Amino acid sequence: SLSCTGKATITNMGAEHGATTSVFPFDPRMAAYLRATDRNSLAEQCEKHSADLCADEEIAKDPESYFDRVERIDLSALEPHLVGPHTPDLTRPISSFAAEAKEKNYPEEFSYSLIGSCTNSSYEDMGRAAHVAKQVADHGAKLRTPLMVTPGSDQVQATIERDGQLQILTDAGATVLANACGPCIGQWKREDIEMGSKNAIITSYNRNFKRRNDGNAETLGFISSPELVIAMAASGRLDFNPLTDEIPDGSGGSFKLSPPTADELPADGFVSGMGGYIPPPADGSDLSVDIAENSDRLEVLERFAAWDGNDIEGLKILLKTQGKTTTDHISPAGPWLRYRGHLDNISDNMFIGAVNAFTDDPGTANNLLTGATGTVPEVARAYKAAGLGWLAFGDENYGEGSSREHAAMCPRFLGARAVVVRSFARIHEANLKKQGVLALTFANPADYEKVQQGDDVALLGLRDLAPGSAVTLRLTHADGTTDEFAVKHTLSDTQLSWFKAGSALNAMAAS
């Protein structure tokens, strides 16, 4: 009974929690969505091969015989959940949140409500949110917090504008933002609070790490569905449970919200258009890109150096991160996004949110050349200036979060040759490979503990790199003793060509 876009939200959030992949079998809901978005031929091909796009019959009948663990979720009994703060996997049903909010001294009232962005902004999502907002208006009540709305695309915005959902939300007081990432990645200059003041917000975004949305470490970001965000906004309180609690109406009484409903696809089709698309010229051979010499926001991207074919020795350890190290810790967003076209400048944010086990202070590292402590980017630049490569070590699920390519590009630009961790989040591991950085995992996760601050590191056996092969990592400690152990990789033949060429772009340019 889940819509195609509903399934897409679930699979997207699987990656947020570290899943390698999340898959739903093909079904008529998906075919309907493909046709509604003018992909009839693809729908026909999927229907033709539908038997190959779902689990084999014997697996569907007896999944326990084929999977390590099977979880069964009764959607009819599933409550709305509220997750956070500071991580998208701290979750609980809404019925238990009030007690937890009191116990943990969360603010009684929250300051802002935000819905949309990439994950929860489909036609159906916007319709359900509008349904809740209309109930509030019909009872003469108003939302108790400011509301921001980011439709998922030009197509969704144009369609909900035609069909009336957008008008309901704006009548409720919503500010409609551009169809972009917006506050989800920190493009939000708040003027309603002082930086450093403790407050809570509720969003339907997919990530809520510290400082992510507004740059304020004291903002407690909670995540839920768009319809629950609007329901909570009608109360303005974190201890509100829309399943049981009532809301004051406009005439001295109170009312309880009904569960939201909405069409999953527009009855009159989507409003399509290519107004925001500028096609490239048929012949671009005479085009040049001119960048002002003094620009601090744009620069020409120089290609990275290719691998020289030898083992990599004499590497310095820049840092050893401990605990949660997300792409927001590796490359924060917010005000840094202005430098996305200037790799040198944006690299000054590299690892500034990561906790270094050697300093216990986020964003700092010990310079092994001078003995001084500085910011991680400063120390990396010192190693690069001295002609030294470096590597970083990390913990479990390293690189969780957004698919932020700068979390791989900046380390590569500042001299990273490898990142060695207990385990990777899938997308970040792939991004490191694309930039020519060796993404390696400990064959024995306990070897993480052997890594010491002053070690020199060598990666041996690189000439024999092949899919499924192992690499030997040698630590030479400050006292002259050594430790050697195996580290693993998941490089395919194609990805090996990226490493050898220096990056995926280099390999593409050479092909």
C-alpha positions in Angstrom: 0.0 0.0 0.0 3.0 2.3 0.1 3.4 4.7 -2.8 6.4 4.7 -5.0 7.6 8.0 -3.5 7.0 6.6 0.0 9.2 3.7 -0.8 11.8 6.1 -2.1 11.9 7.9 1.2 12.4 4.7 3.1 15.3 3.6 0.8 16.9 7.0 1.1 16.8 6.9 4.8 18.3 3.4 4.7 21.5 5.0 3.5 21.3 7.6 6.2 21.5 4.8 8.8 24.5 3.1 7.0 22.7 0.5 4.9 24.6 -0.6 1.8 21.4 -0.5 -0.2 17.6 -0.7 0.3 15.4 -2.4 -2.3 11.7 -2.7 -2.8 10.4 -5.2 -5.4 8.7 -3.7 -8.5 5.0 -3.3 -8.1 2.0 -1.5 -9.8 2.6 1.6 -7.6 6.0 2.1 -9.3 4.5 1.6 -12.7 1.9 4.2 -12.0 4.6 6.7 -10.9 6.7 6.0 -14.0 3.8 6.7 -16.2 2.8 9.8 -14.3 6.3 11.2 -14.9 6.3 10.5 -18.6 8.4 7.3 -18.5 5.9 5.0 -20.2 8.5 2.9 -22.0 10.4 2.2 -18.8 7.2 1.2 -17.1 6.5 -1.2 -19.9 9.9 -2.7 -19.7 9.6 -3.1 -15.9 6.3 -4.8 -16.3 7.6 -7.1 -19.0 10.5 -8.2 -16.7 8.6 -7.8 -13.4 9.4 -11.4 -12.4 13.1 -10.5 -12.4 12.5 -7.3 -10.3 11.2 -9.0 -7.2 12.4 -11.7 -4.8 12.4 -15.3 -6.0 9.3 -17.2 -4.9 11.1 -19.4 -2.5 12.7 -16.4 -0.8 9.4 -14.6 -0.4 7.9 -17.7 1.2 10.8 -18.4 3.6 13.0 -15.3 4.0 14.5 -16.6 7.2 16.3 -19.3 5.3 18.1 -16.7 3.1 18.8 -13.7 5.3 20.8 -13.3 8.5 18.0 -11.4 10.1 14.4 -10.7 9.2 12.5 -7.9 10.8 8.7 -7.8 10.4 6.9 -4.4 10.7 3.2 -4.2 11.0 2.5 -0.9 9.2 -1.1 -0.8 10.6 0.3 -0.7 14.1 3.2 1.6 13.4 3.0 5.0 15.2 4.4 8.2 13.8 8.0 8.6 15.1 10.1 11.6 16.1 13.9 11.2 15.8 16.9 13.1 17.1 18.4 15.3 18.2 21.7 15.4 16.4 21.4 12.1 14.7 18.8 10.5 12.4 18.9 7.1 14.1 17.8 8.1 17.6 14.1 7.2 17.3 11.0 6.7 19.3 7.2 6.7 18.8 5.5 10.0 19.4 3.5 8.5 22.3 6.7 8.1 24.4 8.4 11.4 23.4 6.7 13.7 26.0 8.2 11.7 28.9 11.6 11.7 27.3 11.5 15.4 26.5 10.8 16.1 30.2 13.4 13.7 31.4 16.1 15.1 29.1 15.1 18.7 29.7 14.3 19.5 26.0 12.7 22.9 25.5 8.9 22.6 26.1 8.2 24.7 23.0 10.0 24.4 19.7 10.9 27.4 17.6 10.5 26.5 13.9 8.9 23.9 11.7 10.4 23.0 8.3 9.1 20.6 5.6 10.4 19.6 2.2 13.9 19.3 0.8 14.8 16.3 -1.2 13.5 13.4 0.8 10.0 14.2 2.1 8.6 16.5 -0.5 6.6 14.5 -3.0 3.2 15.4 -4.3 1.7 13.0 -1.7 3.9 14.4 1.1 2.8 18.0 0.4 -0.8 16.9 0.1 -0.7 15.2 3.5 0.9 18.3 5.1 -1.7 20.5 3.5 -4.5 18.2 4.8 -3.3 18.7 8.3 -2.9 22.5 7.8 -6.4 22.8 6.4 -7.9 21.0 9.5 -6.2 23.6 11.7 -7.5 26.4 9.6 -11.0 24.9 9.4 -11.2 25.0 13.2 -10.2 28.6 13.4 -6.8 27.8 14.9 -3.3 28.8 13.7 0.1 27.2 13.6 2.1 28.1 16.7 5.5 28.2 15.0 6.9 29.7 11.9 6.8 27.3 8.9 9.1 26.9 6.0 8.2 24.8 3.0 10.6 23.5 0.3 8.8 21.6 -2.5 10.9 18.8 -3.9 11.2 20.2 -7.5 9.9 22.8 -9.9 7.4 20.1 -11.1 6.1 19.4 -7.6 5.8 23.1 -6.8 4.0 23.9 -10.0 1.6 21.0 -9.5 0.7 21.8 -5.9 0.3 25.4 -6.8 -2.3 24.4 -9.5 -4.1 21.9 -7.3 -4.3 24.2 -4.2 -2.1 22.5 -1.6 0.5 25.3 -1.8 -2.2 27.9 -1.1 -3.3 26.1 2.0 0.2 26.0 3.3 0.9 29.7 2.5 -2.5 30.6 4.1 -1.2 28.8 7.2 1.7 31.2 7.2 4.3 29.2 5.4 7.3 30.8 3.7 7.9 28.9 0.5 11.6 28.5 -0.3 13.5 27.9 -3.5 13.5 24.3 -4.8 16.9 23.7 -3.4 18.6 22.2 -0.3 18.0 25.3 1.8 18.1 24.9 5.6 18.6 21.2 5.2 22.3 21.8 4.5 22.6 25.0 6.5 21.5 27.7 3.9 19.5 29.4 6.7 20.5 32.6 8.3 18.3 32.7 11.4 17.3 36.0 12.8 14.8 34.7 15.4 17.4 33.5 17.9 20.9 34.4 19.1 23.7 32.0 18.1 24.4 29.7 21.0 20.9 29.8 22.5 19.3 26.4 23.1 16.2 25.8 21.1 14.4 23.0 19.2 13.2 22.7 15.6 11.2 19.9 13.9 11.9 19.2 10.2 11.1 16.5 7.6 14.7 16.6 6.4 16.9 13.5 6.4 19.7 14.7 8.6 19.9 16.6 11.8 23.6 16.7 12.9 24.8 19.4 15.2 25.1 22.8 13.5 23.8 21.3 10.2 20.6 23.3 9.7 21.4 26.8 11.2 25.1 26.6 12.3 24.0 26.6 16.0 25.3 23.7 18.0 22.5 24.4 20.6 19.7 23.8 18.1 18.1 20.5 18.8 17.0 19.2 15.4 14.2 16.6 15.4 13.0 14.8 12.3 9.6 13.4 11.3 7.2 13.2 8.4 5.8 16.4 6.9 2.3 15.7 8.2 3.6 15.2 11.8 5.7 18.3 11.5 2.5 20.3 10.7 0.6 18.6 13.4 3.3 19.5 16.0 3.4 23.0 14.7 -0.3 23.3 15.5 0.6 22.8 19.1 4.1 24.3 19.2 5.0 22.0 22.0 7.4 19.0 22.1 5.2 17.1 24.5 2.2 17.1 22.1 0.9 13.8 20.8 -1.5 14.3 17.9 -2.8 10.8 18.3 -4.4 11.6 21.6 -4.1 15.3 22.5 -6.5 18.1 21.5 -5.7 21.6 20.2 -7.5 24.8 21.2 -9.7 26.0 18.4 -10.6 29.6 17.6 -13.8 29.7 19.7 -12.8 28.5 23.1 -13.1 24.8 22.4 -10.7 22.2 21.2 -10.4 19.6 18.5 -8.3 16.5 17.7 -6.6 16.1 14.3 -7.7 13.3 12.0 -5.1 11.2 10.3 -4.0 12.9 7.0 -4.9 11.6 3.6 -3.7 12.7 0.1 -3.5 11.4 -3.4 -0.2 9.9 -4.1 -0.2 11.2 -7.7 -2.1 14.2 -9.2 -5.3 13.3 -10.9 -4.6 15.8 -13.7 -1.0 14.8 -14.1 2.1 16.7 -13.2 2.8 20.2 -14.5 5.9 19.7 -16.4 8.3 22.2 -17.9 11.9 22.8 -18.6 12.1 26.5 -17.6 15.1 26.0 -15.3 17.1 23.9 -17.8 19.7 25.5 -20.0 20.9 22.9 -22.6 24.5 22.9 -23.6 25.5 24.0 -27.1 25.7 21.5 -29.8 29.4 22.4 -30.3 31.2 23.6 -27.2 34.7 23.4 -28.6 35.1 27.2 -28.8 33.8 27.9 -25.3 36.0 29.0 -22.5 35.4 29.5 -18.8 36.6 32.8 -17.5 37.1 33.2 -13.8 38.2 36.5 -12.2 41.7 36.3 -10.8 40.6 37.6 -7.4 37.6 35.3 -7.1 37.4 33.5 -3.7 34.4 31.5 -4.8 35.5 30.0 -8.1 38.7 28.5 -9.3 39.8 26.1 -12.1 40.0 22.6 -10.8 43.5 21.1 -11.4 43.6 17.4 -12.0 45.1 15.2 -9.3 48.4 13.4 -9.8 48.3 9.8 -11.0 49.6 6.9 -8.8 53.3 6.4 -9.5 53.0 2.6 -9.4 54.9 2.1 -6.1 54.0 1.3 -2.5 53.1 4.3 -0.5 55.5 4.8 2.4 56.4 7.6 4.9 52.8 8.6 5.4 52.0 10.8 8.4 48.8 10.3 10.4 46.8 13.5 10.3 44.2 12.4 12.7 42.4 9.3 14.1 38.7 10.1 14.4 36.7 8.4 17.2 33.0 7.8 17.4 30.5 9.2 14.9 32.3 10.9 11.9 29.8 12.0 9.4 30.3 13.9 6.2 29.2 17.0 8.2 32.1 16.4 10.5 34.5 16.0 7.6 33.2 18.9 5.5 30.6 21.0 7.2 28.1 22.9 5.1 26.3 26.1 6.0 28.5 29.2 5.3 31.1 27.0 3.7 28.8 26.3 0.7 29.8 29.6 -0.8 33.2 28.0 -1.6 31.9 24.9 -3.3 33.5 26.1 -6.6 36.8 26.9 -4.9 38.5 23.7 -3.7 41.4 25.5 -2.0 39.1 27.7 0.2 36.5 25.1 1.1 39.4 22.8 2.2 39.8 25.0 5.2 36.8 23.3 6.7 38.3 19.8 6.4 37.7 17.7 9.6 36.9 20.8 11.7 34.0 18.9 13.3 35.7 15.6 13.8 36.9 14.4 17.2 40.6 13.5 17.0 41.5 10.7 19.4 45.0 12.2 19.8 43.8 15.6 20.9 40.2 15.0 22.2 39.4 18.4 20.7 37.3 18.6 17.5 39.0 20.0 14.5 42.6 20.0 15.9 45.7 17.9 15.1 49.3 17.7 16.3 51.8 18.8 13.7 54.5 16.0 13.8 57.0 18.2 12.1 56.9 21.1 14.6 55.2 19.5 17.7 52.6 22.3 17.7 48.8 21.8 17.7 46.8 23.5 15.0 43.6 23.1 13.1 43.4 19.9 11.0 43.5 21.9 7.7 46.6 23.9 8.9 48.5 20.7 9.7 47.5 19.0 6.5 48.7 22.1 4.5 52.0 21.9 6.4 52.5 18.3 5.4 51.6 19.0 1.8 54.0 21.9 1.7 56.7 19.6 3.0 56.0 17.1 0.3 54.5 14.5 2.7 51.5 12.4 2.1 49.2 11.6 5.0 46.2 9.4 5.9 43.3 9.5 8.3 42.0 6.6 10.5 38.4 6.3 11.5 35.8 4.4 13.4 32.6 2.6 12.5 30.3 3.8 9.7 32.8 6.5 8.8 31.3 9.0 6.4 27.7 8.5 7.4 25.3 11.2 6.1 25.1 13.2 2.9 26.8 12.4 -0.4 29.0 15.4 0.0 31.8 15.1 -2.5 33.9 17.7 -0.8 34.3 15.3 2.1 36.5 13.3 -0.3 37.8 16.1 -2.6 39.2 18.3 0.2 41.3 15.5 1.8 42.6 14.5 -1.6 43.5 18.1 -2.4 45.3 18.5 0.9 47.4 15.4 0.5 45.4 12.4 1.7 46.6 9.1 0.2 44.3 6.8 2.1 41.6 6.6 4.7 41.6 3.5 6.9 38.5 2.8 9.1 36.6 0.1 10.9 33.8 0.4 8.5 32.5 2.9 5.8 29.2 4.4 4.9 28.7 3.3 1.4 28.4 6.6 -0.5 31.4 8.2 1.2 33.6 5.1 0.4 32.6 5.5 -3.3 33.4 9.2 -3.3 36.9 8.5 -1.9 37.5 6.0 -4.6 36.4 8.6 -7.3 39.0 11.0 -6.0 41.9 8.5 -6.1 42.0 8.0 -2.3 42.5 4.5 -1.1 39.4 3.6 1.0 40.6 0.7 3.3 39.1 -1.1 6.2 40.8 -3.0 9.0 40.6 -6.8 8.4 40.6 -7.0 12.2 38.7 -4.0 13.6 40.7 -4.3 16.8 43.8 -3.1 14.9 42.4 0.4 15.1 43.7 0.4 18.7 47.3 -0.1 17.5 47.5 3.2 15.7 49.6 5.7 17.7 50.1 9.4 17.2 53.7 9.5 16.0 53.5 6.5 13.7 54.9 6.5 10.2 52.7 4.4 7.9 53.4 2.3 4.8 50.9 0.7 2.5 52.5 -2.3 0.9 51.6 -4.7 -1.9 49.9 -2.0 -4.0 51.4 -3.4 -7.2 49.2 -6.5 -6.7 46.0 -4.5 -6.2 43.1 -6.5 -7.6 39.5 -7.0 -6.7 39.4 -9.0 -3.5 43.1 -8.6 -2.7 44.5 -7.4 0.6 46.9 -4.6 1.4 49.5 -4.7 4.1 49.6 -1.7 6.5 52.8 -1.3 8.4 53.0 1.1 11.4 56.5 2.2 12.5 56.1 3.5 16.0 58.1 6.3 17.6 60.2 3.8 19.6 61.2 1.9 16.4 58.9 -1.0 16.9 56.5 -2.0 14.1 53.0 -3.5 13.7 51.9 -5.1 10.4 48.4 -6.2 9.6 46.0 -6.6 6.7 43.6 -4.0 5.5 40.9 -4.6 2.9 39.4 -2.8 0.0 36.3 -3.1 -2.2 37.8 -1.7 -5.4 36.4 -3.1 -8.7 38.5 -3.2 -11.9 36.9 0.1 -12.9 37.6 1.7 -9.6 41.2 0.4 -9.7 41.6 2.4 -12.9 40.5 5.5 -11.1 43.1 5.0 -8.4 45.9 4.4 -11.0 44.8 7.4 -13.0 44.6 9.6 -9.9 40.8 10.1 -10.0 37.7 9.0 -11.9 37.8 12.2 -13.9 41.4 11.5 -15.0 40.4 8.0 -16.1 37.4 9.4 -18.0 39.6 12.0 -19.7 42.1 9.3 -20.8 39.5 6.9 -22.2 
